[in-house]
Each structure stands twice: as C-alpha cells, then as structure tokens.
C-alpha cells in the first residue's frame, strides 16, 4: 500500500498576456517537478494568461489564446505521467469563471471554478468573473474543438468536485477561498480529502506573511507536509479526534472524479519523508530590502531599458530608494553566483555585454544606476555632500548639476509676459508667489530628470535609456505634500507604498547590513524639501512644519481613513480616546480637520501618482487601490459641525466635572 506522496507547488514569474513566455515557464516548472519525483504539480492562479490581465479578460482573444496554450500543454511530453493543475479563465454557458484545469496524460480530469472571488483592495475579480455558487455540484463542460482534437474528449466535469486517485483524495482551492470563513478545505477534510492544493495570486504587503502562514497552518494543522509526505500521518492524526470523526459522518459528500493513477508507488517504505517547514519571517526592514528590489529588477528586465536614474536629494526618501536599488544589485550578484543562468542572461542584455558577469554589487550599480543631485540656490552644502557620499558608497554613476539658470529662465518668461516678478515670502512675497516659486523648481527637476534619463548613457557612449525612479512615500502622497509633476512623477516608485517611519527603520537596517555609513547623517537630518531660501546659509524649511503635522500622525490618519474606514467624525471619535493623554478634544478636532482639508484639497494629485510597489494597506493610490473622488468640497461643513458639537459636549462635561471636584 502506497503512503509516500511527492507533490510540487510552483511560484512562477508570469506576465499578463505573455502567452509564449508563460507557456515556457509552465513547461519548465513541470519538468523540474517531475525530475524531483513529484506526481502532482500545482501552478499559480490564472498562470496561463497571467493574473493581471484586468479588462483584457473581457476579450475573446484572451480565452482563445488560453485554450491554445492549454492544447500545447496537453500535447507536451513534459506533462505525461504527472497530474498537472493549471489556472486559466474559462467561459461556461456564457459565464466567465476563474478556473483550475486539472489534467493527466492528455485527458482533462476536472475544471474547477473559483468559489470565493477576491474583490477588496487591489482586487476586482467580480468585475471579470462570476463565482461558482453550486456547492458539490458538477456539470458537463463542452470542450472547444482545439482541445477535443488533442484529448479525444467531448465533455469533461465542470464544478465543485475532488479527485480520487488510487491511493488518496485531493481537493483544489483557489487563493481567496483560503481566506474565507467557510473555506472549502474544512468540509473537504471532513469528507476524506487528504491533500489540499491552493493556487494563489496573493500580493505582498509588509507584515502580511504572518497572516498567510497562520492561515495555512489553521487550514491544514498536521497536514502541513511539504514535498514528500506520509499519508498515514494524516490518517492516524485524524482518526483519533472523535469530534472530527462525528462531524465527518454527517458531511455531504463531494462528487469524486476517479483517476486511474497513483501519487505514490507500491514500494515506498524506504522513501524519505520531508519534515514540516520552519518558516522564517522577515522583519519589515528585510521585506523592504527584498520585495521592492525584486520588483525593480522585474520591471527593468521586462521593459528592456538599460538601468535607472534617481534624483538623489540627500534626504531619507531618495536615499531609501537608492538603497533599494543597491539591494537589488546585491540580489542580482548573489543569484548569478548561485548559478542562475536566467538572471545572468538578463544582466548581459541590460548592460549590452554578452561576456559580462556581475560579481561586485558596487561595480554593477555603476553600470545600471545613475544618481543626480539637482542643486539650486536654496540647497544646502550638507545635502549635496550627503548625496555625493552615499553615491560613492553604493557605486552609482553620480551627477551634480545646478538648476538655477533654468529656474530663472522660466520665471523670466513669466515676468516678461506679465510685467510682474514673484517673490518668496521671506522677501515680502505672498503665499501664492512663494508656492509658485517652489513648484517651478520642483517641476524643472522632473524635466531634467527625464532629459538625463534619455541621454546620459548616450554621452557615455553606451546604448539605451534609463527608467526614472520616484521617491515620494505613502504618507506624503496621502497628505498631498508634493508638487504635481515634480520628481514624484516618474516611471516607477519603489517606496510609494511605504511609510516614513518604516523607511527610517530601513535606513538603519542598511547602515547595519550594507555598512553604508553615509546614511547616518541622512538619518539625523530633519526632512526638508529645500525649496525656500536658506537663512544664514542654513535650511529653515522642514517637511513637518510645512505639512502642519508629523509623519507619525500622518501614518495614524492614513490607517484610520483607509483600514478603519473612518470619515472626519469617526476619526475624531477614535482619536479622542487614542490621544486622551496628550491632546484635549478641541486640539484633536483641529488636527483632524486640518488633515481632511489638506487631504481633500490635494486629492487630485493622486490621479497622476506614479505606479508604485504596494506595501501598505492605507495607500492612497487612486489608480487601483483607493477609489475616491478627486474633487471634494473641502469645507466638510456637515462633518466638521458634527465634530464641533461633540467637542462642546465633552468640554461641558469637563467643566461640570471640575465644579464637582471643587465642591
């Protein structure tokens, strides 16, 4: 009797609508699984077309090409003698479903549609797919001719069923179903399913790994056995739990698709069994170092550009972005050292040198990363020195330039046309003049960033162009503390979903792990935009003074607004308790009102926000995650009046309490 079962779960770097590349990666993963002795291979959600097709799911071409890829997989010798579980969209009775297609030896065993669709945060699955609502129900699915010609089947089972092999029973879940309170694996387990397969398209968020691992543990308990597992361990564990057995005796059975195939062999007594994985949780700082770095590399190699350009101001945000690129260079060199031929091929193409092998992260950084300090008459020598020293330590190709001539030229055109010359407030100008002059500097920096990104490599005799990196953090975007179309406008932004607090901790991590001593002075300096004139040669402008709130407060506002789903009144109600030891109700009201005025006044800036790495659940990203109006009535008259009434009530109670205490 077989008991040792080897299964394989695959995480692939699939790309939406890249059917050619997706097919190659699937076939390669199946080959690796078979060579490791696996007899069942599980792939990611919607791996054939790629998960992020969005409104392309509406197109019949996406369905057609998915079936064409499926036909290639069915025909491939690589898929023989292994149960393959792949993901793709399927149209059944004119309804589109997110499905698993499970096949063996040129025969489709089951098409299993997704039951619980992800429809919060970044996900819009209900826009494109319909959930399968017929529990434990199977229908006939009429295969398209291109599949019939390969399999010889006219129809196959479609619905909520499980596979019964010669030696075990296997059930499929799809991503969101694991997170649902009534997850299918609960009743599957009671009905005798011994192996659960969950294909996932779940994205990375800082501190999310704990939740994901806990869900897997709670779903499978003793059954968290990886690679080669002993079915008898599962059976003996279940058999001694009387309450579980009583529930199992009453459960409605799942339809079983019989499979004339075994996941084990008859003489497997000596086959070694894998021990459960001891999961190592990364710290948030490690996650920032690794996640956005991989994202940058993926974007770079897919875009076929020659590297990155970053306006490096010498502040925390742009320095953190530079450190993420440096971490990427570390990861690339490590992958090449470990023999990853795919990474080496990408490197050679990016640097346009077939003989190149990256060994030193600093040397590789010099080839693919350009940093640029754009000084003005309002810049301090301190930030210039910090940027230069950090560039030296990470190895980037560094440029120092001055934007004053361009700023004066633009302001000069305005003065020539209008006959008026705007002044900074320290020289007697109005707030409008002061802000306009700051915005001119910021926008000129964006124009220069793109010019240098296009032509810097040309001046160095190298081919290609550079991707411009943005460095606005999630808190500044939430508050709108950025100039529309300044250096926050870039091709991509690796820190756009990360808070200032986490970025400071990441900087400290880089000091300790990458030995970047230049970051010490950057950490200790107050954040500043350096857009207003210096006072006695020193910076007088600071971010928190400009914003009228601290970064710590901004993080709290962001979490309450998005995660706790509070408007102005509910946020006030929560904060009077959270801050009761440090703020009176009237001060809390003032802070909440100021935040919502600034948030609503600047919300229009989110419509042009640079695409960023999603790392925080309170991101204000208007393009996909945080859907809000971009033109508000910024007085919030009704909401603020409700707050004022509560403040009056609280103050009256306080007065009564003081009178009683005095008596």
N, C-alpha and C positions, 0 to 999 in steps of 0.2 A: 504494500500500500504506500503510494507516494505521499510525502509530507513536506519536503523541502521545495519551496516555490521561489523562483527568482523573477522579480519584476523590475521594470525600469521606468522612471519618470524623467521627462526631458524638458528643460527650460531652453527655448530657442530664441535667437535674436531675429525674430520675424519682422517683416516690413510690410505695411499696408499696400496691397495691390502689386507687390513684387512676387508674382506667381512663380516666375522662373527661379528666383533665389530661394523662395520659401520651399519649393519642391526639393531643391538640392539639399537644403538644411534638414528637411524631414527625412529624406532617404539616408543621409549621412548619420542622423541620430538613430535610425532603425538599425543600421549596420553596427554602430557602436554597442547598442543594446544586445544584439544577437551575439556579438563577439564576447560579451560579458556573461553569456549564458542565460539571458532573460528570454522568457517565452511570452511575455506581455509587455507592450510598450505604450506608455501614456504620453501624449503631447499636450501643448498649451491650448487654451481656449481659442477657437477660430484661427488656428495656426495656418490653414491653407491659404486664406486670403489676407491674414493679418488682422489683429483685433481692432486697429484704429481706422477702419475704412469709413466710418461715420456715414454721411448721406450717400456714399457710393454703394451702401448695402441696398439702396432702393433700385439700383441699376440691374437689369437682367444680365448684363455682361459679367458682373461680379459672381452671380450664381453659375453662369455658364462656365467661366474660367475655373471656378472652384471644382466643378464636376470634371472638367478636363484634367485638372491636376489629380483628382481622385482616381481617374481612369489610369493615369500614368503610375500612380502608387500601386494600384491593384495588379498592373502588369509587371511591375518591377520584381526581379528575382530577390531583391533585398527584403521584400515583405513576405516571403514564403516561410512557413513554419514558425511564425510568431504572430500572436494576436496584436493587431495594430489599432490603436484608438486615436483618431484624429478629429480635429474640430473644423467645422465649416458651416456656412448658412445653407439652409435647405427650405425650399418652398413646397409646402404640403397642403393640397386643396386650396391653393391661392393664399395661403397664410405663411409668412416668413418666420422661421424658427432658427434659433442659435442651437446647433446640434453637435453631438458626438456621433461619428460614423465609425463603427467597430467592425473590422473585417479580418478574415483569415483565409489564406490560400485562395485568393481571387473570388471569395464569396463574402458578401456583406451579411454580417450576423444580426446587426441591430442598428437602427438610427434612433438615438435617444435625445429628444429635445429638452432644452433647459426649462426648468420648472419655476425657479425664482430669478427674476431679472434684476440686475443692478441698475438703480435709477436715482442715485443720490450723488452729490459731489461732482466728480468728473464724469460720471456715467449717465448715459441717456439711452439705455438699451430698449426701453419701452417705445422709443421713437422709431426704432427699426425692426424690433422683433416682438412677437407675442408669446407669453408664457404658456407652457403646456399645462392645462388645468385638469386633465383627466387622469387622476391618480390610479396607478396599477392597471392602466388600460392601453391596449396595443391595437393599432390599425394597420391595414395594408398600405404600403407606400409603393407607387408605381415608378419604377426607375426610369430615368431618361435613356434613350437608345444607346448613347455612347457608353453607358455603364452596362446595359444589358449585353452589349456585344462582347464585353470582357468577362462578365460573371456568368452569363447564361441564365440569370435570374430575371423574372419579370416584375415580381414584387418582393419586398422584404418587410420585416416587422418595424413599425414606427411607433414609439411611445415609451411609457414608463415601465421598463422591464429590466431583468437582470440576466446575466449569463451563467448557465450551469455547465461547467466543464466536467471532465471525467473525475476530477479529484477535488473540486472546490466550487464555490459560488462567488461571483464577482459582480459588484454594483458600481455604477458610474454616477458621480455628482459633477456639477459644473459650477465652479467658483462661488458665486453668491449663495448658492444653496448651503454651503458650509456655514455661512454667517447667519442664516435664517433660524429663528427659534424652533421651527418644526423641520429641521434638516432631514432629508430623505434617509441618511445613513442610520438614523435612530430606528425606524421601522424596518429598514433593510437588515440591520443587525439582528433584530428580533426574529426576522424571517429566515435566518440562517446564512445571510451573506457574510463571507469571511474576509473578503478583500474589498476595500473601498478605494476608488480612484477618483480624485478630484482634479480636474483640469482647470487651471487658474489664469486669469488675466489681471490679477490684483496688482495695483501700483504701489510703489514705495512711498512711505511717509515717515518722517522722523518719529522714532519711538513706536512704530507700528508692529515691529517684529514680535514683541512680547505677546500682543493680542493674537497675531496669526498663529504662533506656536501654541498658545494656550487653547485656541480653538481646535487645532489638530489633536492635541492631547485629550481634550474633553470629548472629542468625537470618537476616538479610537482606543483610548486607555491602553490596555495591554497590547493592542494591535499596532502600535507604532513600531513596526519592524521594517527595516529598510533593506532593499536589495534581495537577499535570500532569507526567507522567513519560514518558520516551522508552523504548519497549520495545526499541529497537535497542541502547541502552546495556546493558540486561540481557543481551540475546542475545550481543553481542560480548564482554562480560565473561566469560560462561560458556564460550563456545566455545574460548577459548584455554587453559582449565585442563584438561589431559589427564586428570588423576586423577579429576576430577569427571565428565568425559565417559565414562570407563571404568566408573565406578560407575553412571552413568545408563543405560548399555547393558544392565545386569543387573537393574535395578529392576523389581519387579512393578507393572504399570500400574494407575492408579486408574480406576474407572468414570467416564466423561465424560458429562455432561449437555449435549447440544448446544443452543446458544442462538442463534437466528437474530437476532442483534443484535451491533452493534459498539460497543466503548467508545471508538473513535477515528473520525475522519472521513477520507475519501479525500484531501482537500486540506488536510492539516495541516502542511505543510512550514514555514509561517510561524508556527505556534502556538508561543508562548514556553514553554520548559521550566523548571520550578521547580528551584532549587538545593536540595541537602540542607539540612535544618535544623541550625543550630548550637545545640545545647541549652545553655541557661543553668541551671546547677544553683544552687538557692537554698541559702544557709547554713542550718543548723538554726535559728538565731535568726529568719531570714526566714520559714522554714516555720512556726514558732510564731506569728509575727505574722500570717501569711496564712491558714493552714489552719484553726485553731480560730476565727478571726474569721469566715470564711465559714460554718463550722458553726453558730456562734451566730446569724448572720443568717438562715440557712435555718430554724433551729428557731423563731426569733422570728416570722418571717412566716408559717410554716405553722401555728403554734399560735394565731395571731390575738390575741396578747397585745400590750400597749402598751409593753413595754420590760423592763428588767432591774433587780433590786435586788441589791446586793452588800454583805454585812457587810465593811467595809474596816477591817482591824485596824492598818494601818501596817506590816505585815510583808511579806516578799518574795512569799509565795504570793498573798495577796489583792491586792497591788499588781500582780503579773503578770497576774492575772485582769482587773483594771481596765484595764490597758494593752491587753489583747487586745480588750476592748470598744471602747476608743478607736481601735485599729487598724481594727476593724470600721466605725466611723463614718467613718474616712478612706476606706476602700474604697467605702462607700456613696456618699459625696460625689463621689468620683472617677468611679464608674460613672454617676451622674446627669450629671456634667459632660460625660462622653463620649457622652451621648445614649441611655443605656439606659432605655427607657420602662417596661420591666417593673419595674426597681428603683424608679423614681420612683413608680409606681403602688402598690407595696408600702409605700413610705415614707409616702405620703399616707394610706393606710389605717391604718397603725400610729399615726401622730400625730393621726388624725382631722381632717385638714385638706386638702381637695382642692386648695387653692391653694399649698400649701407646697412649696418647693424647697430641699433641703439644700445649702448652699454651704460653710459653716464647720463642720468636724468637732466643734469645741467646743460650738457652738450646738446642733448636732444631738444631741450627747451629753447636753446639759442636758435635752432633751425626753424622751429614752428611757432614761436611765440614772440610777438613784438609788443613792448610796453612803451607808452608815450606820456610824458609829463607835459601838460599844456599850461605853461605859466602865464599869468597876467600881472599887471601892476598891483593887484590885490593878493597875490600869492606870497606866502612866506618862504624864506630860505629853508626853514625847518622841514616843511612838507616836500620841498624839492629834494633835500638830502635824504629824507626817508624813502622816497620813491626810488632814487638812484641806488641806495644801498640794498634795498630789497631786490631790485632788478639784478644787481651784481650777484647776490646770494642764490637766487633761483636760476640765473644764467640767461635770462631773456635778452633779446636784442632791444636795447633801450634808446629812446629818442627824447631829447629835451628840446622844446620849442616854446616860442612866446607868441601869444595871440593878440597882443595889444594893437599891432598895426591893423589887423583885420577888424577888431572891435571899433577902433577909431574911424576906419573907413565906412563901416556900416552906419555908425552914429552920425558921421559926417554927411552921408547921403540924406539922412533924415533932417539934419539941421539945414542943409542946402535947400531942401524942398519946402520946409515949414518955416524957416527963419527962427526956430527955437532950438535951444540946446538943453537936453535933460541933465539934471544933476543928481548925484547921490544925496541922501538925506543929511549926511554929515556936512555937506556943503550947502545946505539950505533947500534941497530938492524935496518934492512931495513924495508920499508913499508910492504913487503911481510911477513917478520918474525912477525912484530907487529900484522898484521891482523890474521895470523895463530894462534898465541898465544891467541888472543881474542876469536877466533872461537872454540878452544879446550875447553875453559871454558864454553862457551855457550852450546856446544853440550853435554858436560858431565852433565850439569844441566838437559838437556832433558832426558838423560838416567836414571839419578837418580830420576827424577820426575815419570817416568813410573815404576821404581822399587818400589818406596814408594807407588805409587797408587795401585799396585798389592798386597803389603804385609803389609802395615801399619795396616789395620784392623785385619790381622792375628796376629800381635804382640799384639794387644789389646784384643784378644780373641773374636773378632767379625767376622761374616761371610761376604763374598762378597768382591768386589773390588771397586775402585774409578775411576771416569772419570777424565782425566787430562784436566784442563782448560788452554787455551792460552790467552795471553793478549797483542797482537800486534794490534795497532789501524790502521784505514784505511789509514792515512797519511804515516805511516812508511812502510806499505805494498806497497803503491804507489811508494815511493822513493826507496824501496828495502832495507831500513835501518833495516835489521835483518839478523841473521845468518841462513842459510838453515839448517833445522833440529836442531834448538835450542829450547828454551822454547816457541817459536812461533808455533812450531809443537806440536799439542795437539789433543785431541779428538774433542773438540768443542771450539769456541771462541766467547763469548757474545759481545765483543767490536770490533770485526774485521771490522765492517761496520760503526764505529763511529769515528768522527774526534777528534783530540787532544783538539781543542777548546771546543767542546761540552762536552768532558769528564771532563775538568776543571770546567765547569759550573755545571756538575752533581756532582762533588766532593763538590762544595759549597752547592748544594742542600742537600746533605747527612749530611753536618755539621749542617745545619739549621733544617732539618726534622728528622734525626735519632740521632742527638746530638753526633756525632762521632768526638770528639774534636781532636783525633789523626790526623785527616785529615788536620788540619790547617798547621802543619809543612810540611806535604807532598805537600800541595798546594804551599807553599812558596819556596820550594827547586827547583833548576834547574834540569830538566830531565837529567839523566845520565845512561849510561849502566854499569859503574863501572867495566870495563874490562881491563883498563890500570892501571899501578902502581899509588899509591897515591903520592902526593908531600907534604912533611912535614905533613903527616897524613890526608891531605885533598884531596877531589876529584878534579882532574884537567881536567877530560874529561867531556864534555857536549854533549848532542844529537845534538843540533843545530849547534855547532861548527863542529862536525863530519860530519853532513849532508851537510854543506855549504849552508844552507837555513833555514829559520824559519818555524815553524809549520803553522803560519798564511799564509806564502807564499805557502806552500805545499797545503793547502786547496784550494787556488785560482787556482794553477796549476791543481789540480785534477778536479775541476768543469769545467775549460776551456777545458781540454783534453777530458773528458767524456761527460759532459752535453752539452757544447757548440760545441763539436766535432771539436776541433782545433788541427792541427798539429803544428810543431815548428813555421812556418812562420805566420800562422793566430794567434797563441797565442801571438807572438811578436807584431803583429799589434794591438791587443786588449790591451795589457799591456802598450804600449807606451802612450795610452790615459788614462788608469786607473791610472797609476803611474806617470803621467807627472809632478806632483808637487813634487815628491820625488826622481825620478830617471831620469838620462839622457838616451837617446835611446841606447847608447853603453852599459850602465850598465844593461838595460833591456835585451838587446841581450845576454849579458854574463850570466845573471840569467836563461834565457830560455834555452840556450844551455847546461848549467850545469844540469838543471833539466832533459832534454831529454837524455843527456848522461847517467846519473845515472839511470833514469827510464828504458832505453833500456838495459843497462848493467846488471841490476838486474831482468829483467822481468822473467827470467827462474824460479825465486823463487816462482812466482805466481802459477806455475803448481803443487806445493805441499802445497799450502796455506790451513791451517786448515779451515774446514767448519765453517762459522760464521753467526751471525744474520745480516740479510741485513737491514741496516738502512740509508744508504746514496746512492744517485743516481750517485756518482762518484767512487763507489767501484771498485777496480781493480781485483776483484775475477775472476780468469781465468776459473774456473770450470763451471760457468753457466751464468755469467752476462757480463763480459768484455772480449770478444773473440779477442785475438791479437796474433801475432807471439811471440814466446819466445826466438827466436834468431834473433837479429837485427844487421844490420850494424851500429854500434854505432857512426860512424863518422858523419852521417847525412849530408854528404858533399853537396849535391844539396840544401837541405833545408836551411842549415846554410849559404850557399853562397847567397841565396836569402835574408836572413836577413841582411847579411853584406852590400849588395847593398843598401837596404833601409836605413841602418844606415848612409852610406856615403851620400846619397841624403839628409837626414834630417840634417846632420852636415853641408853640403854645404849651405843649406837654412838658417841655423842658422848663418853661417859666413856672408852671404850676408845681412841678417837682421841686424847684428851688424855693418857692414860697413855703411849701410843706416842710422842707428841711429846715428852713429858717425858724418856722414856728416851733 
